[in-house]
Amino acid sequence: MATNSKKMEKNTKLKILNILSGADDGGAERFFERLTISFDKKRIINQKVVIKTNSRRLNFLKKNINDLDQVSIFNPFNPFCYKKINDIVSEFEPNVILAWMNRASKLLPKIRINNEIKVGRLGGFYKIKNYVKCDYLIANTVEIKKYLINHGWDPLKVEYIPNFVNKNNNEKIDISLDHKKIIVCLGRFHKNKAFDVMIKAMTFLPSFKLWIIGSGKLKDSYLESINKLNLLERVELYDWTDNISQYLNVADLLVCPSRHEPFGNVVVDAWSHKIPVVVSNTGGPGKLIKHRINGLKFESENSFELAEQIQTVMDDANLRKKILKNGYLEFKNNFSEDVIVNKYIDFFRKISK
């Protein structure tokens, strides 16, 4: 009887095949890792994860994922890769295939093998042609959902589900007691992140320190600017870490100065760690933030206005208290792990009936 009960439980589980090619580092890739780990915690889900060969990601995921596979040459023009994905689908028999971004979506089987539903997940304004094999799409912002519908997708087949972020682990790094306020920026050292705008803003903020945590090709350019602007004692670059709590728990403020940012995970990170956030008035962060309600906004590229908004929130204790309270409630009600994972499960249940 117990054996039959276990068989029945296994048969009623939602079977998800989760596929990512992806870069070594990036917001979408980090969210993929968080979501796959969350899925594997759920008893109602039977998940298989397939990734492009990546030693860092493999070592991180295998601590938490039971069924994990790698594909060495993740390319739609590689017939062996295409066959590998088809064989996995045939053997695993998923209810839902969740394909992340362009490359994984292009590698989906051309026809249904076991009546599986194919879902593409987008975190940017990608080319629609890459998703022709998908039955449904998930967009992590309302603007991306509108973009997909405007390009011909049936509104009933496009679902908006935002990202969640890691919980605060309450760890802190040791800091020097020089009484300067600490500003934190997080992300890739890439033009889109506009950390150069934040570095320039530091010339107007003598009582602040800036920590930029990330990695990328622009590191030398940032160091050169820091040196030219005589900011060596107040601006520091740190290598990326998955343990961002240790920085956010000692920071006074988070800034997201991005030129282009579809969603803005770091905004939700700031809310979850109960620190104020200042963002540029573009993209996802510009939509997430209601000015002087759950954060502050400045005109993109304007270093002086950015400095003004930082000074404003740090000088006004009542404003700071209000945006901290509203930001944390926004995180808890709309962007927490349980809320978002349940939205994925409910959506997959609906489309796989």
N, C-alpha and C positions, 0 to 999 in steps of 0.2 A: 504493500500500500504506500509506504514511504517513497519507494522507487518511482511508482506511478505519479505521485504528487510532484516529485522533482522533475519528471519528464514534462508534466503539464506546465510547470512554472517556466521551464526552458522554452517550451513552444509558444508561450504567451509573451515572452520577452520581445521588446522592440530591438530588432537587429540593425545596427548602423555600421556602414563601412565609411570610414573617415579618411579622406585622401588629401595630402598636401605635397606639393613640390616645394615651392617657397624659398625665400632667401635665408641666409644664415641668421639674420636678425631683422626684426621689423615688428610693427604693431600687430599686423594680421597674424604673423607667425607666432607671436607670443600669446595672442588670444586663442589660436588653434590649440596650443599646448594646454592652456588653462581649461578650455572647454572639453578636450578629450579626457583629461584627468577627472573632470567633474562627471562626465558621462560614465566613466568606469566605476565611480563610486555608487552609481544607481543600480539597485538590484533588478530594476525592471528593464535595464538595457544590457544587451549583449553586443559589444563593440569590437570591431577590428580596425586597427589604424595602419595606414600605409603612408610612408614618407620617402622622400628622396634621401639617398644616403647622406647622412650628416651625423658625425660622431657625437657632437655636443648635444644635439636634439635626441638622438637615440639613447645616450646615457641618462639624460634627464627623464625621458618618458618611460624607459623600461623599469624605473623604480616604482611607477604608478600604473602602468598599462599592462594588462595580462596578455593581449594578443596584438603583437606589433611586428610589422614587416617593413623591409626597405627595398627600394628600387634604385639601382645604381645610375642608370642613364635615363632620367625622367624627361622624355621628349616624345611628342606625338608622332614624329617622323621615324622613331625607332620601333620597328615591328616587334621586337622582343619585349619592349616595355608595354606596348599595346596588348600583346598576348598575355603578359603577366597579369595585367589588370583584369582582363577578361577571365582568366583562369581563377583569380581570386574571387570574382563575383560569382562564377559558377559553383565554386566550392563552398563559399561562405553563405550564399543565398540571403543577402541582406533585404530587409524591407525598404531601407532608404540608403542611398549613396549620397554622402555629403562631400562635394568636390570644392576645394578652396581655390578661388581665383582662376586665372586663365589656363595655366598649363594642365592642372588636374582635370578641369572641365573638358578640355579638348581631348583628353584621353579616355573619356567615358565610352562604354560600349555603344555602338551605333544602333543596336536594337536591344530590346529587353531580353534578358537571359532567363530570369526567374520571377518576372513580374515586379521587379524592383522599381522604386521611384527615384529618379535622379534629380538632385537638388544642387544648384550652384550657389556658392556663398561669395558675395562681393563686398569688399570694403573700399571700393573706389569706383570711379567712372570709367570702367573698362569697356573694351570693344565688345559689342553685343554678339558679333559673329562667333566668339569663343564659347558661347553658351547655347548653341543650337541643339545640342544633344540633351539639354536639361528639360525636365518637366516643370520644375518650379525654381524660383530664385529667392534667396534671402539677401536683403540689403541691411547694412548696419546703421544707415541713416535714412531719414525721411526723404532727403534730397536725392540720394541714390535711387530710392524706390521711384520717385517721380521721374528721374532720368530714364529708368528702364521702361516705365509705362509710356513715356513720351516717345520712346524708340520702338514702340509696337508691342510690348509685352502686355498680356491680359492682366488687368489689375487684380483679378482673383488668384493669379498664380505668382504674385510677388508679395512676399511677406517682409515686414520690417521687424527685425529683432536686433537691438543694440548689443554692445559688448558689456561684460562685467569685468571687474578688476580683482586682483588678489586682496585678501583681507589684510588688515594691519596686523603685523606680527609683534608689534610693540618694541622691537629692537631699536637701539640708538647707537650711532657712532660717537666716539669721544670728540669733543670740540674744545677749542681754546676759548677761554672766558675773556674776550676782548670787547664784549657788549655790542658788537655790530650785529644788525639784523641779517638773517640768512635767506637769500633767494635761491630757489632751486629750479633748474630746467632739466627736462628728461627727454632723451630721444637720440636718433641718429644724427651724426654730424653731416647734415645735408642742407642744401640751399633752401629747400622747402620749409625747414624748421626755423629759419630766420634767427638763429642764435646770435648772428652778427648784430642784429637790431638790439638784442638784449645787452650785448657787450657794450655797444655805444651808449645805451641808456645808463650804464654804470658811471659814466663821467658826470652825470647829474645827481648821483646818489652816493655821496661820500660816506654816509653812515651805514652802508650795506656791504655785505659780501655776496658773491655769486658763485654757486656751484653748478657746473654743467656736467651731467652724468650721461655718458653715451659713448659712441664710437663712430668712426667714419673717415672719409678722405679729407674732410675739411679741418681736421684737427690742427695741422700746421698753420693753416690760414688763420684760425682762431687765435692760436698762440702768438702769431705775428701781430695781430690787431691788439691783443692784450698788452703786448710789450710796447707798441707804438703809443698806446693811450695811457701808459704808465699805470696799468691796473694789476701788475703782477702780484701785489700784496693783497688784493681784494677779489680776484677772479681765479678760480681753480677748475681744472678739467679732471674728471674722474672717469675711469673705465666703466662701461656698462656692467650692471649687476642685476640679477633677478630679485635681489633683496633691496628693493627701493625704500622699504619702510624705514630702514636704518637712517636714511637721509631725510625723509619726509617728517619723521618724528622729532627731529631737531630743527627743522626749517620753520621760518616765520611766514613764508609765502611761496607759492608756486606760480611761475609765469610760463604761458604757452604763447610765444610770439609768432607762430607759424604763418607763412605765406600761403601754404596749401596744406590742409589737414581735413580729410573726409569725416572722421569721427572725433578723435581727441580723447583717447584713453586717459591721458595724464590729467585731464580735468576731473574725471571720476576718481582717479587716484587721490587728488587733492581733497575732494569732498569726503572720501572714505577715511582720510587721515585727519580730517577736521582742521585743515589750514586754508586760508583764503587763496583765491586764484584770480589772476589777471590774464586775459587772453586778447589776441587780435580779433578784430570784428569780421573775420572771414571763416568760411567752411564750417565744419562741425562744431568747433569750440564757440564760434560766434553764434551758433544756434542754441547750444547747450546753456550758454550764460545769458541770464536776464540781468541787465546792467543794474548794479546796486541792490539786487535781490539775492542772487546766489553767487555773485562774483562781479568783477569789473571788466570792462572792455576798453580797448584803445584802437585808434585808427592804424591799420596795418602799415608797417614800415616807419611809423613815426616814433622814433626813440624818445623824443622829449615828452610826448603825450604819455608814452608808456611809463616813464619815470614819474610823471605827475600822478598817474593812477596808483602806482605803487606807494607813493608818499601819502596819497589820500587815504588809502585803506589802513595804512599803518598808523596814521595820526588820529583816526576816528574810531574809537573803541566801540561805540554803539553800532556803527556801520559794520565793523568787523564781526561783532557778535551776531548780527542779523544774518550776514551772508554765510557764516559758519553753520548756523542752525539750519538755514534753508538748503545749503549745499549738502549737508549730511542727510537730511530728509529726502532730498532728490536721489541721492545714492541708494539709500535704504529701500525706498519705494519703487524705484525704476531700474536700478543698475546693479543690484546685489546678485551674487552667484545663484541663490535659490530662485529668484524671480526670473532671471534670464534662462537658466537651464530648464525650468518648467515651461517656459515659452517655446523652446526648441522641442521639447517632448510633446507638448500639446499639438504643435504644428505637424510634427512627424506622424503622430497618431491620426490626425485628421486626414492627411493626404494619403496614408497607406492603408486605409480601410478597404 
